Amino acid sequence: MAITDKVYVKNHRQLGAQLERHFPRGAFHGATLDILFTGEGLAKLDDATRDRVEDFAEDFLSCDCEANPHCGHPEEKFLRYLLELREQGLGPDAIVDVMGDDYNLYAYPGDVLSFLDQSVRTLEAAEALADVDGRQAAGEEVRRLREGLVR
């Protein structure tokens, strides 16, 4: 199961009440993305909540794909966001705190830790493959990326 399946909207019931409709708990569930992408009823949200929802939509749902927001790019952008937070030196607990502050999202720190561990293992494999294939520049780039996650 991908980390994006384990990222939740903190106040989904409050959002649902403000929007006068069911608001899914999963941040990257299809219905959630549809609501956020269309902006349907977001004017009903209080200012602070609307700002975070709009920031989420702007940061993760903006792409030129015809299938947007169901093209996979929102999830990819979110994965990059998590990895960038880790490269800044944040641990799983701090990453969860930042997600909450930035977008009103939460995940369990253990799920974030598992994602980060899996990312490091994937980069280790890519680094080994690049070395075996004689692609030194690619191996060095992957090594740099991996080291940014494990410090």
Stockholm file with secondary structure:
# STOCKHOLM 1.0

chainA/1-151         MAITDKVYVKNHRQLGAQLERHFPRGAFHGATLDILFTGEGLAKLDDATRDRVEDFAEDFLSCDCEANPHCGHPEEKFLRYLLELREQGLGPDAIVDVMGDDYNLYAYPGDVLSFLDQSVRTLEAAEALADVDGRQAAGEEVRRLREGLVR
#=GR chainA/1-151 SS CCGGGGCEETTHHHHHHHHTSCCCSBTTSHHHHHHHHHTTTGGGSCHHHHHHHHHHHHHHSCCCCTTTTSSSHHHHHHHHHHHHHHHTTCCHHHHHHHHHHHHSEECCHHHHHHHHHHHHHHHHHHHHHHHHTTCHHHHHHHHHHHHHHHC
#=GC SS_cons         CCGGGGCEETTHHHHHHHHTSCCCSBTTSHHHHHHHHHTTTGGGSCHHHHHHHHHHHHHHSCCCCTTTTSSSHHHHHHHHHHHHHHHTTCCHHHHHHHHHHHHSEECCHHHHHHHHHHHHHHHHHHHHHHHHTTCHHHHHHHHHHHHHHHC
//
